[in-house]
Amino acid sequence: MSALAKLDKQTFEGVSKLAIAKRDGREQSFEASKITEAIYKCFLATKESNYIVAVELTLEVVKKIAEIYGENTFSVENVQDLVETVLIEKGFVKSAKSYILYRDKRSRLRDAKSKMMDAVCETLQETNRDNANVGNSPSAKVLQISEIASAKYYLDRVIPDNQSAAHLDGDIYIHDLAWYGKTLTCIQIPLDRLLRDGFNNGHGYIRPPKSIKTAAALAAIILQGNQNDMHGGQSFAYFDRDMAEYVRAEKAKQYEILKGSLKELGLKASKAKIDKLVNDRTREETSQAMEGFIYNLNTMHSRAGAQVPFSSINIGTDTTAEGKMVIECLLKAYEKGLGKGETPIFPNIVFKLKEGVNMKRGEPNYDMFKLSMKVACKRLMPTFAFLDSSFNKPFSAEEVAYMGCRTRVISNCNGEAQTNSRGNLSFTSINLPRLGLRANKNLDEFWALLDKTFELCVEQLLTRYDLQKNLKVKDFPFLMQQKLYMDSESLKPNDKIEQAIKHGTLTVGFIGLAECLMALVGKHHGQCDKAQELGLEIVAHIRKRCDEAMEKYGLNFSLLATPAEQLSGKFVRSDIQKFGNIYGVTDKEWYTNSFHVPVQFDISALEKIKLEAPYHKYCNAGHISYVELPSAPEHNLQAYEALLNAMSKADMGYVGINFPVDVCASCGFNGVISEAVCPKCECREIHRVRRITGYLSTLDRFNDSKLAEVKHRQIHNM
């Protein structure tokens, strides 16, 4: 007789009439066969026994259920506890361990699914504020719900357990996780080539423009089109130079129009008069083109309508008449603002400063520098990049460019050093304060933890790169099919993209250097020289490890001063749970951005510049420093220029100068509005624009951690 036939039918029949309570509260009939299946799966994994024994053990479990619960309802957890007990009692220790691990894994998956559903429910009520560029529209909600599901899929099914656990636990942070294996981060788009050769945006060929208005409109479309293929920023490295070509075309067009009109009317004019009329008409067309460009970038949505493109443009060094016209018209259009005088959020304008070009009186573009400061004193933009810094000057032939979030891409271990047609592939950040807390003031332990965590980041970036490199050209309707990426010209739709993306960067980032120093030595780098020395040693060490990884793997590993938006709050909340409230470390709602001196620390502007400048050279993937002013220094451009000169002399690479920009939605009043109503028209709808992770946004889109940080920002006195 088989083992099944030997089972106690009466016991089985009695228990099968009972109800078992499911985890969601529903009750259903008990099925003993599910116990048999679970035990047998453990036996298959451990090879300890067979199916017949699994059936016999099922009977033992069923008997215990009958003895303990009688006619009462019992739960899934009750049954699982008894399965573990029986396996151990009968000597199947390996299978018991296998069952316990399986049960724990299923429990974690259920918890993750439950958390995912909670997040979806919250997003359906209001779009989360992890990204200040995403609004509260239906499209934004759908995008973020899909991101929640996508991130869960990658963590549960794709990313190795040790990397996934480190991300979930808060040791590291895998940025843009929802886009993990499907795209790349950002790129400096070769605008000149796309406009010169034309491009296809999905529904037909777009021919090269013949006027500045068309060129500017197409530039906006290019930014929008590529944003749908990538999760990070879209940038033009040489906007003034690239658009100058179409100012020249506009001049030629206006000359022919004017010449034809004069001929038709039977009139004559001097060459000087014709040249002036042509120049005036070209300037008017260019002004309208730049105004339209800015309007488009603040209204033209991507990602199915969820956001406008993360756009940056670099200007300032084209000294031709046409290039200067682009710079001037763009800056004046940005200064003018949007329809009611609102400050444009995009594009992020980076004004490149270079000795001999625009930094001193008498240089060809010094007037453009003066204009850029005037506009920045009203609109917070431009930010400024120093091309003569020790780490940018070696690339003067190519000319380094930045993105608004601070990203910098130039050197290349797999080809020529260049900015255009390259970008960051992905980045993963280290939670420095946690390493400091774990080390418990033991520096030897800290260095060991830092190396271990760095190696995990590299391992994670390589795991992600293995997915990215196997994507195909056809997976990127714009980015790859329009050959935006370096070395992609020969690739066909079904080709893998590794040939191109080997030129991109894989980036390790870090956050909370100040809090890490507090945990290690009791003071941050704004408070004592010892902490500053250790801070520089830490960042230099991570950069050294990046260089070693580049040599070892033949890929462009680089170090980023992480732009921490949602991350600054996530890391600190995680560390509060582990370590409690630690003075100077976890006692606020955010961790300090990258290597910055804490925003709440009282320090002068020049001292802050002196302390933060040495970190720029180590963070070759991107860096930024800020100075906070109480209000726009529009009546003291000399002080503003002195600040920038101090930053340049200190060897900084990329900087911004911050102050409150409040704009009334009704009358367009622009300034510092400290009250809840506009002082001019008493309107209560005030747009409060501030800088966040390099870009601009309004305070109502900041998450709670960044709102708390903004509230505590100290003014840096001159």
PAKE-343253 format. One record per residue (C-alpha): residue in three letters; x, y, z. Coordinates in steps of 0.001 Angstrom, whole numbers, m for minus. Example, Ala and Ser with C-alpha at 12.3 -4.5 7.8 and 13.67 -1.06 7.14 Angstrom:
> ALA, 12300, m4500, 7800
> SER, 13670, m1060, 7140
//
This chain:
> MET, 0, 0, 0
> SER, 1299, 3496, m895
> ALA, 2152, 6129, 1668
> LEU, m837, 8165, 523
> ALA, m3155, 5243, 1285
> LYS, m1678, 4865, 4762
> LEU, m2579, 8425, 5751
> ASP, m5154, 8960, 8429
> LYS, m8225, 9767, 6292
> GLN, m10295, 10807, 9275
> THR, m7693, 13349, 10354
> PHE, m7402, 14757, 6836
> GLU, m11141, 14965, 6328
> GLY, m11636, 16625, 9694
> VAL, m9009, 19314, 9074
> SER, m10072, 19923, 5466
> LYS, m13453, 21100, 6733
> LEU, m11771, 23850, 8716
> ALA, m11166, 27354, 7408
> ILE, m7708, 28816, 7046
> ALA, m7267, 32583, 7326
> LYS, m5335, 34089, 4423
> ARG, m2997, 37065, 4927
> ASP, m5513, 39489, 3435
> GLY, m8193, 38405, 5956
> ARG, m10199, 36148, 3644
> GLU, m11041, 32602, 4761
> GLN, m10970, 29524, 2570
> SER, m10923, 25733, 2848
> PHE, m7687, 24169, 4073
> GLU, m5725, 22187, 1441
> ALA, m3128, 19776, 2877
> SER, m1631, 19152, m573
> LYS, m16, 22612, m470
> ILE, 2006, 21513, 2574
> THR, 3211, 18448, 649
> GLU, 4284, 20637, m2284
> ALA, 6242, 22984, m27
> ILE, 8065, 20178, 1806
> TYR, 8850, 18358, m1440
> LYS, 10378, 21528, m2937
> CYS, 12715, 21709, 59
> PHE, 13678, 18060, m463
> LEU, 14462, 18763, m4109
> ALA, 16744, 21619, m3050
> THR, 18558, 19690, m291
> LYS, 18260, 16112, m1675
> GLU, 17433, 14960, 1887
> SER, 14422, 12802, 977
> ASN, 11593, 12166, m1483
> TYR, 7936, 12780, m2254
> ILE, 6613, 9864, m177
> VAL, 8313, 11212, 2947
> ALA, 6919, 14676, 2138
> VAL, 3418, 13147, 2214
> GLU, 4134, 11392, 5514
> LEU, 5389, 14630, 7049
> THR, 2276, 16374, 5790
> LEU, 216, 13970, 7895
> GLU, 2278, 14902, 10953
> VAL, 1573, 18586, 10324
> VAL, m2135, 17918, 9806
> LYS, m2331, 15987, 13067
> LYS, m735, 18860, 14962
> ILE, m3235, 21295, 13388
> ALA, m6121, 19087, 14532
> GLU, m4689, 18775, 18055
> ILE, m3893, 22436, 18546
> TYR, m6724, 24249, 16779
> GLY, m9610, 21758, 16817
> GLU, m12505, 23501, 15089
> ASN, m10983, 26975, 15353
> THR, m9713, 28962, 12398
> PHE, m5936, 29025, 11953
> SER, m3643, 31144, 9787
> VAL, m1087, 30547, 7044
> GLU, 1649, 31556, 9500
> ASN, 374, 28958, 12018
> VAL, 709, 26231, 9405
> GLN, 4179, 27370, 8354
> ASP, 5360, 27352, 11983
> LEU, 4206, 23749, 12325
> VAL, 5941, 22720, 9078
> GLU, 9224, 24068, 10465
> THR, 8650, 22223, 13762
> VAL, 7938, 18878, 12095
> LEU, 10948, 19112, 9751
> ILE, 13263, 19773, 12712
> GLU, 11674, 17091, 14916
> LYS, 12086, 14483, 12184
> GLY, 15746, 15379, 11646
> PHE, 15477, 17176, 8287
> VAL, 17617, 20102, 9395
> LYS, 18811, 21184, 5928
> SER, 15266, 21140, 4577
> ALA, 14034, 23073, 7618
> LYS, 16670, 25737, 6936
> SER, 15705, 25793, 3245
> TYR, 12048, 26192, 4203
> ILE, 12825, 29012, 6640
> LEU, 14878, 30878, 4009
> TYR, 12165, 30362, 1388
> ARG, 9526, 31590, 3829
> ASP, 11632, 34669, 4667
> LYS, 12142, 35473, 983
> ARG, 8424, 35177, 273
> SER, 7719, 37390, 3278
> ARG, 10122, 40062, 1997
> LEU, 8563, 39916, m1449
> ARG, 5098, 40354, 58
> ASP, 6308, 43271, 2163
> ALA, 7878, 44879, m898
> LYS, 4683, 44389, m2873
> SER, 2655, 45881, m40
> LYS, 4999, 48886, 149
> MET, 4773, 49260, m3609
> MET, 972, 49340, m3425
> ASP, 1153, 51904, m611
> ALA, 3451, 54048, m2774
> VAL, 1087, 53720, m5731
> CYS, m1842, 54735, m3531
> GLU, 76, 57778, m2279
> THR, 1096, 58780, m5815
> LEU, m2500, 58502, m7025
> GLN, m3427, 61115, m4426
> GLU, m488, 63419, m5142
> THR, 2579, 62996, m7331
> ASN, 5637, 62498, m5131
> ARG, 8204, 65281, m4991
> ASP, 11368, 63263, m5472
> ASN, 11895, 65195, m8704
> ALA, 11108, 68921, m8625
> ASN, 10651, 68953, m12409
> VAL, 7694, 66532, m12335
> GLY, 4282, 68074, m11769
> ASN, 977, 66682, m10496
> SER, m655, 65911, m13850
> PRO, m2304, 62583, m14764
> SER, 672, 61797, m17005
> ALA, 3058, 62484, m14138
> LYS, 1113, 60104, m11884
> VAL, 1164, 57342, m14492
> LEU, 4910, 57890, m15047
> GLN, 5679, 57646, m11351
> ILE, 3462, 54604, m10811
> SER, 5281, 52843, m13636
> GLU, 8591, 53887, m12066
> ILE, 7550, 52327, m8759
> ALA, 6780, 49012, m10458
> SER, 9907, 49194, m12613
> ALA, 12195, 49855, m9638
> LYS, 10691, 46926, m7760
> TYR, 11232, 44658, m10768
> TYR, 14908, 45569, m11046
> LEU, 15527, 45193, m7308
> ASP, 13741, 41836, m7073
> ARG, 14569, 40204, m10385
> VAL, 17637, 41787, m12000
> ILE, 20086, 43361, m9553
> PRO, 22206, 40858, m7550
> ASP, 21022, 40394, m3967
> ASN, 24030, 42055, m2310
> GLN, 23674, 45196, m4453
> SER, 19892, 45318, m4073
> ALA, 20159, 44880, m296
> ALA, 22789, 47638, m29
> HIS, 20497, 50031, m1915
> LEU, 17430, 49148, 150
> ASP, 19382, 49352, 3393
> GLY, 20872, 52754, 2535
> ASP, 24584, 51932, 2223
> ILE, 24524, 53028, m1420
> TYR, 21961, 54573, m3720
> ILE, 21365, 53448, m7300
> HIS, 20158, 56591, m9046
> ASP, 17264, 56517, m11538
> LEU, 16554, 52925, m10602
> ALA, 13290, 52778, m12548
> TRP, 15276, 53301, m15772
> TYR, 18012, 50878, m14699
> GLY, 18395, 48590, m17687
> LYS, 16624, 50519, m20429
> THR, 18498, 53760, m21023
> LEU, 21404, 56076, m20159
> THR, 21620, 59201, m18019
> CYS, 22548, 62304, m20036
> ILE, 24334, 63686, m23091
> GLN, 25870, 66795, m24637
> ILE, 23970, 66809, m27949
> PRO, 25882, 67632, m31183
> LEU, 23483, 70411, m32194
> ASP, 25656, 71627, m35078
> ARG, 25530, 68282, m36892
> LEU, 21805, 67691, m36352
> LEU, 20932, 71104, m37744
> ARG, 23431, 70861, m40596
> ASP, 22395, 67361, m41734
> GLY, 18763, 67308, m40616
> PHE, 17198, 64554, m38529
> ASN, 14181, 62289, m38137
> ASN, 11996, 62763, m35081
> GLY, 9918, 59660, m35726
> HIS, 7430, 60765, m38391
> GLY, 9603, 62003, m41198
> TYR, 12802, 63780, m42089
> ILE, 13363, 67304, m40748
> ARG, 15474, 69218, m43246
> PRO, 18204, 71681, m42226
> PRO, 16864, 75115, m41206
> LYS, 17377, 78229, m43292
> SER, 16578, 80823, m40641
> ILE, 17387, 81483, m37006
> LYS, 13765, 81076, m35893
> THR, 13523, 77627, m37430
> ALA, 16917, 76641, m36043
> ALA, 15871, 77675, m32516
> ALA, 12541, 75843, m32811
> LEU, 14317, 72693, m33985
> ALA, 16834, 72984, m31151
> ALA, 13948, 72825, m28670
> ILE, 12449, 69851, m30509
> ILE, 15806, 68054, m30364
> LEU, 15957, 68517, m26593
> GLN, 12401, 67283, m26212
> GLY, 12886, 64335, m28568
> ASN, 15987, 63054, m26848
> GLN, 14519, 63518, m23356
> ASN, 12057, 60756, m24205
> ASP, 15016, 58389, m24682
> MET, 16936, 59278, m21493
> HIS, 16213, 59863, m17816
> GLY, 18776, 62639, m17226
> GLY, 19770, 65976, m18692
> GLN, 19918, 67172, m22298
> SER, 22519, 69793, m23079
> PHE, 24120, 71824, m25849
> ALA, 27832, 72409, m25223
> TYR, 28324, 75188, m27795
> PHE, 24925, 76814, m28265
> ASP, 26274, 80246, m29257
> ARG, 28699, 78813, m31811
> ASP, 26177, 76343, m33243
> MET, 23371, 78895, m33598
> ALA, 25665, 81592, m35017
> GLU, 25656, 79717, m38320
> TYR, 21914, 80375, m38657
> VAL, 22280, 84026, m37737
> ARG, 24608, 84228, m40747
> ALA, 21997, 82450, m42846
> GLU, 19381, 84883, m41538
> LYS, 21550, 87840, m42562
> ALA, 21907, 86463, m46067
> LYS, 18159, 85864, m46228
> GLN, 17343, 89377, m44985
> TYR, 19806, 90876, m47457
> GLU, 18102, 89143, m50370
> ILE, 14659, 90193, m49104
> LEU, 15730, 93815, m48707
> LYS, 17539, 93852, m52039
> GLY, 14437, 92467, m53769
> SER, 12148, 94994, m52067
> LEU, 14323, 97943, m53064
> LYS, 14460, 96712, m56642
> GLU, 10708, 96217, m56765
> LEU, 10145, 99733, m55453
> GLY, 12785, 101211, m57708
> LEU, 14732, 102569, m54744
> LYS, 18420, 102708, m53947
> ALA, 20283, 102832, m50643
> SER, 23891, 103014, m49542
> LYS, 25709, 99882, m48498
> ALA, 25985, 101223, m44958
> LYS, 22223, 101808, m44821
> ILE, 21457, 98358, m46225
> ASP, 23890, 96723, m43794
> LYS, 22236, 98484, m40860
> LEU, 18729, 97498, m41967
> VAL, 19834, 93892, m42494
> ASN, 21528, 93798, m39107
> ASP, 18470, 95310, m37364
> ARG, 16114, 92824, m38995
> THR, 18446, 89924, m38181
> ARG, 18646, 91024, m34561
> GLU, 14848, 91216, m34362
> GLU, 14513, 87718, m35818
> THR, 17178, 86400, m33460
> SER, 15487, 88012, m30468
> GLN, 12175, 86406, m31361
> ALA, 13930, 83082, m31988
> MET, 15562, 83108, m28533
> GLU, 12332, 84171, m26867
> GLY, 10508, 81318, m28613
> PHE, 13266, 78891, m27610
> ILE, 12858, 79788, m23930
> TYR, 9057, 79637, m24123
> ASN, 9235, 76224, m25770
> LEU, 11565, 74785, m23140
> ASN, 9202, 75870, m20366
> THR, 6035, 74564, m22041
> MET, 7069, 71713, m24347
> HIS, 6574, 68517, m22353
> SER, 8310, 65175, m22751
> ARG, 7780, 61718, m21228
> ALA, 4142, 61601, m22292
> GLY, 3522, 65059, m20846
> ALA, 4973, 64413, m17384
> GLN, 7734, 67051, m17452
> VAL, 9599, 69580, m19555
> PRO, 13104, 68539, m20685
> PHE, 16048, 68860, m18277
> SER, 17758, 71308, m20609
> SER, 21101, 73093, m20297
> ILE, 22946, 75287, m22775
> ASN, 26533, 76558, m22668
> ILE, 27348, 80008, m24060
> GLY, 29865, 82830, m23715
> THR, 32978, 82157, m25778
> ASP, 31944, 82709, m29421
> THR, 33457, 86104, m30260
> THR, 32016, 86426, m33774
> ALA, 29362, 89096, m34357
> GLU, 26760, 86396, m34985
> GLY, 27739, 84383, m31898
> LYS, 27570, 87469, m29728
> MET, 24149, 88259, m31147
> VAL, 22932, 84826, m30039
> ILE, 24378, 85335, m26543
> GLU, 22910, 88814, m26171
> CYS, 19452, 87973, m27506
> LEU, 19217, 84806, m25423
> LEU, 20232, 86567, m22196
> LYS, 17860, 89474, m22787
> ALA, 14979, 87106, m23541
> TYR, 15742, 85187, m20351
> GLU, 15908, 88442, m18391
> LYS, 12529, 89474, m19769
> GLY, 10987, 86280, m18433
> LEU, 7809, 84517, m19455
> GLY, 4357, 85938, m20206
> LYS, 3754, 87653, m16869
> GLY, 7388, 88161, m16025
> GLU, 7838, 84748, m14412
> THR, 11392, 83461, m14093
> PRO, 12037, 80736, m16677
> ILE, 12921, 77401, m15090
> PHE, 14650, 76121, m18232
> PRO, 17052, 76149, m19924
> ASN, 19793, 76083, m17345
> ILE, 22254, 78581, m18855
> VAL, 25962, 78001, m18244
> PHE, 28116, 81029, m19081
> LYS, 31683, 79903, m19786
> LEU, 34404, 82268, m18574
> LYS, 37837, 82292, m20185
> GLU, 40792, 84637, m19890
> GLY, 41452, 86535, m23084
> VAL, 37839, 86066, m24168
> ASN, 35424, 87548, m21653
> MET, 36793, 87947, m18104
> LYS, 38416, 91360, m18240
> ARG, 37628, 94785, m19603
> GLY, 38886, 95088, m23182
> GLU, 38397, 91409, m24004
> PRO, 36017, 90746, m26929
> ASN, 33145, 89226, m24906
> TYR, 33534, 91132, m21654
> ASP, 30351, 93017, m22500
> MET, 28541, 89675, m22702
> PHE, 29942, 88734, m19293
> LYS, 28602, 91988, m17872
> LEU, 25201, 91256, m19383
> SER, 25242, 87703, m18022
> MET, 25811, 89018, m14491
> LYS, 23002, 91557, m14885
> VAL, 20605, 88790, m15927
> ALA, 21827, 86428, m13187
> CYS, 21183, 89143, m10606
> LYS, 17523, 89049, m11563
> ARG, 16898, 85431, m12613
> LEU, 19549, 83269, m10824
> MET, 20795, 82236, m14260
> PRO, 23333, 81932, m15762
> THR, 25557, 79767, m13630
> PHE, 29260, 80089, m14451
> ALA, 31980, 77685, m15607
> PHE, 35698, 78507, m15426
> LEU, 37585, 77147, m18419
> ASP, 40970, 78194, m17016
> SER, 40763, 76060, m13869
> SER, 43659, 73620, m13491
> PHE, 41485, 70656, m14498
> ASN, 39621, 72354, m17394
> LYS, 42471, 74239, m19050
> PRO, 44214, 71103, m20429
> PHE, 41140, 70632, m22643
> SER, 41115, 74179, m24027
> ALA, 41110, 72968, m27634
> GLU, 37857, 71094, m27036
> GLU, 36382, 73451, m24401
> VAL, 34766, 71793, m21404
> ALA, 31009, 72247, m20937
> TYR, 28749, 71546, m17955
> MET, 25142, 70580, m17409
> GLY, 22867, 72301, m14934
> CYS, 22956, 69392, m12507
> ARG, 26804, 69841, m12479
> THR, 27698, 66935, m14793
> ARG, 31038, 67234, m16592
> VAL, 32292, 64774, m19234
> ILE, 35587, 65310, m21060
> SER, 38487, 62800, m20668
> ASN, 38081, 59433, m22375
> CYS, 40119, 56252, m21896
> ASN, 38556, 54748, m25040
> GLY, 39077, 57548, m27541
> GLU, 39518, 61258, m27995
> ALA, 38764, 63581, m25114
> GLN, 35661, 65567, m26021
> THR, 32442, 66888, m24536
> ASN, 30044, 66648, m27492
> SER, 28251, 63360, m28195
> ARG, 29055, 61928, m24768
> GLY, 27422, 61742, m21376
> ASN, 27084, 59862, m18127
> LEU, 25754, 56301, m18371
> SER, 24724, 55821, m14736
> PHE, 25801, 56697, m11232
> THR, 25667, 55190, m7755
> SER, 26284, 57160, m4563
> ILE, 27953, 56307, m1258
> ASN, 26327, 57183, 2076
> LEU, 29421, 58719, 3710
> PRO, 27753, 59612, 7060
> ARG, 26807, 55960, 7586
> LEU, 30412, 54869, 7085
> GLY, 31505, 57465, 9612
> LEU, 28938, 56281, 12147
> ARG, 29830, 52626, 11667
> ALA, 33527, 53350, 12083
> ASN, 32789, 54899, 15488
> LYS, 35770, 57298, 15272
> ASN, 38135, 54492, 14234
> LEU, 39802, 55792, 11066
> ASP, 41309, 52432, 10117
> GLU, 37827, 50937, 10226
> PHE, 36475, 53862, 8201
> TRP, 39003, 53405, 5377
> ALA, 38218, 49695, 5237
> LEU, 34474, 50400, 5072
> LEU, 34999, 53069, 2404
> ASP, 37000, 50716, 183
> LYS, 34465, 47937, 608
> THR, 31571, 50251, m257
> PHE, 33440, 51722, m3221
> GLU, 34080, 48241, m4599
> LEU, 30378, 47477, m4254
> CYS, 29557, 50643, m6232
> VAL, 31940, 49637, m9009
> GLU, 30472, 46142, m9030
> GLN, 27000, 47663, m9287
> LEU, 27947, 50033, m12119
> LEU, 29486, 47130, m14053
> THR, 26330, 45064, m13520
> ARG, 24282, 47894, m14946
> TYR, 26723, 48505, m17794
> ASP, 26370, 44859, m18849
> LEU, 22661, 45501, m19350
> GLN, 23139, 48874, m21026
> LYS, 25776, 47724, m23514
> ASN, 23468, 44961, m24793
> LEU, 20647, 47343, m25618
> LYS, 20148, 47867, m29337
> VAL, 20135, 50954, m31502
> LYS, 16437, 50447, m32204
> ASP, 15748, 50780, m28462
> PHE, 16627, 54487, m28771
> PRO, 14458, 56070, m31502
> PHE, 16256, 59397, m31226
> LEU, 19501, 59057, m29260
> MET, 21046, 56207, m31240
> GLN, 19082, 56166, m34466
> GLN, 19994, 59814, m35041
> LYS, 23645, 58994, m34185
> LEU, 23914, 61446, m31298
> TYR, 26443, 59324, m29406
> MET, 30137, 59239, m30220
> ASP, 31178, 56347, m32492
> SER, 27572, 55359, m33286
> GLU, 27693, 56392, m36960
> SER, 28194, 52867, m38314
> LEU, 25640, 51147, m36066
> LYS, 22484, 49650, m37574
> PRO, 19075, 49275, m35857
> ASN, 19706, 45725, m34581
> ASP, 23288, 46384, m33470
> LYS, 24162, 46551, m29789
> ILE, 25285, 49955, m28519
> GLU, 28476, 49024, m26646
> GLN, 30670, 50470, m29404
> ALA, 29185, 53892, m28639
> ILE, 28600, 53886, m24900
> LYS, 32108, 52742, m24014
> HIS, 32846, 56476, m24429
> GLY, 30363, 57395, m21693
> THR, 31140, 57659, m17985
> LEU, 30320, 55330, m15085
> THR, 30177, 57428, m11976
> VAL, 30568, 56941, m8258
> GLY, 29028, 59730, m6199
> PHE, 29004, 60683, m2534
> ILE, 26852, 62650, m148
> GLY, 27258, 64074, 3349
> LEU, 30998, 64651, 3685
> ALA, 30284, 67191, 6448
> GLU, 28221, 64734, 8503
> CYS, 30798, 61994, 7930
> LEU, 33495, 64268, 9363
> MET, 31275, 65055, 12351
> ALA, 30936, 61324, 13018
> LEU, 34692, 60745, 12679
> VAL, 36314, 63761, 14379
> GLY, 33432, 65663, 15981
> LYS, 33686, 68682, 13645
> HIS, 33047, 69363, 9970
> HIS, 35453, 70994, 7536
> GLY, 34015, 74455, 8111
> GLN, 34967, 74228, 11777
> CYS, 38580, 73057, 11864
> ASP, 41636, 72445, 9694
> LYS, 41927, 68817, 10818
> ALA, 38464, 68039, 9475
> GLN, 39249, 69834, 6192
> GLU, 42437, 67808, 5774
> LEU, 40558, 64567, 6394
> GLY, 37726, 65625, 4055
> LEU, 40170, 66262, 1218
> GLU, 41910, 62967, 1954
> ILE, 38572, 61091, 1752
> VAL, 37508, 62643, m1562
> ALA, 41003, 62302, m3049
> HIS, 40987, 58626, m2056
> ILE, 37662, 57954, m3802
> ARG, 38949, 59722, m6923
> LYS, 42119, 57585, m6816
> ARG, 39980, 54453, m6630
> CYS, 37941, 55678, m9624
> ASP, 41132, 56131, m11638
> GLU, 42240, 52622, m10660
> ALA, 38882, 51191, m11730
> MET, 39228, 52973, m15083
> GLU, 42630, 51360, m15621
> LYS, 41419, 47942, m14510
> TYR, 38205, 47748, m16529
> GLY, 38958, 50036, m19484
> LEU, 35859, 52135, m18814
> ASN, 35499, 55807, m17870
> PHE, 34967, 55578, m14114
> SER, 34753, 59047, m12567
> LEU, 33814, 60788, m9320
> LEU, 30712, 62957, m8910
> ALA, 29774, 65419, m6182
> THR, 26270, 63919, m6044
> PRO, 23341, 66265, m6711
> ALA, 21200, 65080, m3809
> GLU, 17527, 65929, m4206
> GLN, 15431, 63060, m2829
> LEU, 18544, 61231, m1610
> SER, 19562, 63700, 1107
> GLY, 16392, 62890, 3038
> LYS, 16277, 59166, 2283
> PHE, 19759, 58492, 3616
> VAL, 19256, 60430, 6839
> ARG, 15882, 58764, 7561
> SER, 17491, 55372, 7101
> ASP, 20387, 56263, 9400
> ILE, 18116, 57638, 12124
> GLN, 16474, 54201, 12297
> LYS, 19873, 52520, 12700
> PHE, 21797, 54970, 14875
> GLY, 19193, 57268, 16422
> ASN, 19568, 61025, 16744
> ILE, 23300, 61816, 16552
> TYR, 24374, 65431, 17081
> GLY, 25692, 67011, 13909
> VAL, 24934, 63925, 11843
> THR, 21324, 62695, 11952
> ASP, 19795, 65569, 13921
> LYS, 18186, 67286, 10923
> GLU, 16056, 66290, 7926
> TRP, 18798, 66242, 5290
> TYR, 22413, 65371, 4647
> THR, 24622, 68109, 3252
> ASN, 25118, 68051, m499
> SER, 28395, 66360, m1566
> PHE, 31456, 68232, m187
> HIS, 29614, 71439, 719
> VAL, 30037, 73212, 4023
> PRO, 26688, 72732, 5845
> VAL, 24095, 75267, 4704
> GLN, 23193, 76195, 8287
> PHE, 26800, 77013, 9223
> ASP, 27657, 80701, 9631
> ILE, 30590, 81375, 7311
> SER, 31694, 84182, 4999
> ALA, 31468, 83831, 1246
> LEU, 35231, 83996, 749
> GLU, 35941, 81427, 3451
> LYS, 33360, 79058, 1968
> ILE, 34965, 79459, m1454
> LYS, 38404, 78745, 35
> LEU, 37208, 75548, 1748
> GLU, 35156, 74071, m1097
> ALA, 37403, 74947, m4051
> PRO, 40014, 72172, m3523
> TYR, 37334, 69495, m3903
> HIS, 36435, 70530, m7452
> LYS, 39577, 69050, m9015
> TYR, 38873, 65613, m7551
> CYS, 35244, 65434, m8722
> ASN, 35953, 65019, m12427
> ALA, 32408, 63834, m13218
> GLY, 30916, 67072, m11926
> HIS, 30957, 69603, m9097
> ILE, 29328, 72873, m8091
> SER, 29635, 75404, m5270
> TYR, 27207, 78104, m4197
> VAL, 27239, 81365, m2325
> GLU, 23983, 82506, m685
> LEU, 23073, 86209, m777
> PRO, 20130, 87877, 1018
> SER, 18742, 89394, m2183
> ALA, 19596, 90040, m5817
> PRO, 22709, 92246, m6021
> GLU, 21425, 93951, m9165
> HIS, 22693, 97349, m8007
> ASN, 26134, 96049, m7099
> LEU, 27483, 94146, m10098
> GLN, 31021, 94897, m8920
> ALA, 30474, 92741, m5822
> TYR, 28979, 89987, m7963
> GLU, 31962, 90094, m10308
> ALA, 34362, 90075, m7349
> LEU, 32727, 86879, m6083
> LEU, 33155, 85183, m9452
> ASN, 36769, 86312, m9698
> ALA, 37422, 84904, m6223
> MET, 35909, 81585, m7279
> SER, 38042, 81538, m10403
> LYS, 41254, 82298, m8493
> ALA, 40407, 79572, m5964
> ASP, 40410, 77016, m8844
> MET, 36721, 76210, m8907
> GLY, 35149, 74686, m12007
> TYR, 31429, 75436, m11839
> VAL, 29482, 77794, m9566
> GLY, 26183, 79468, m8865
> ILE, 25204, 82483, m6771
> ASN, 21882, 82104, m4962
> PHE, 19298, 84497, m3542
> PRO, 15505, 84442, m3243
> VAL, 13549, 85093, m6433
> ASP, 9860, 85622, m5722
> VAL, 7466, 86480, m8544
> CYS, 3824, 87504, m8265
> ALA, 1684, 85378, m10572
> SER, m737, 88263, m11138
> CYS, 1297, 91424, m11749
> GLY, 4758, 89931, m12317
> PHE, 6419, 91800, m9429
> ASN, 9920, 90323, m9042
> GLY, 12022, 90494, m5892
> VAL, 12058, 89221, m2316
> ILE, 8458, 88849, m1109
> SER, 8765, 88006, 2570
> GLU, 5031, 88118, 3261
> ALA, 2294, 85860, 1893
> VAL, 963, 88577, m412
> CYS, 2436, 90641, m3221
> PRO, 3406, 94145, m1986
> LYS, 2277, 95632, m5291
> CYS, m1117, 94037, m5994
> GLU, m1772, 91937, m2840
> CYS, m2110, 88731, m4855
> ARG, m1474, 85615, m2752
> GLU, m151, 83442, m5567
> ILE, 3601, 83862, m5268
> HIS, 6060, 81748, m7258
> ARG, 9106, 81262, m5044
> VAL, 11970, 80178, m7291
> ARG, 15048, 78568, m5754
> ARG, 17947, 76478, m7018
> ILE, 17840, 72724, m6365
> THR, 20569, 70293, m7487
> GLY, 21783, 72883, m9992
> TYR, 18427, 73512, m11655
> LEU, 15704, 76002, m10756
> SER, 12289, 75088, m9428
> THR, 9526, 76560, m7300
> LEU, 9398, 75753, m3590
> ASP, 6023, 74024, m3868
> ARG, 7767, 71247, m5841
> PHE, 10576, 70692, m3319
> ASN, 10360, 67570, m1165
> ASP, 10195, 67946, 2625
> SER, 13931, 67414, 3168
> LYS, 14934, 70069, 637
> LEU, 12302, 72463, 2006
> ALA, 13873, 72074, 5442
> GLU, 17335, 72601, 3968
> VAL, 16267, 75778, 2130
> LYS, 14741, 77133, 5325
> HIS, 18072, 76755, 7130
> ARG, 20335, 78215, 4420
> GLN, 22567, 80882, 5953
> ILE, 23579, 84049, 4133
> HIS, 27283, 84188, 3271
> ASN, 28423, 87713, 4002
> MET, 31052, 89376, 1841
//
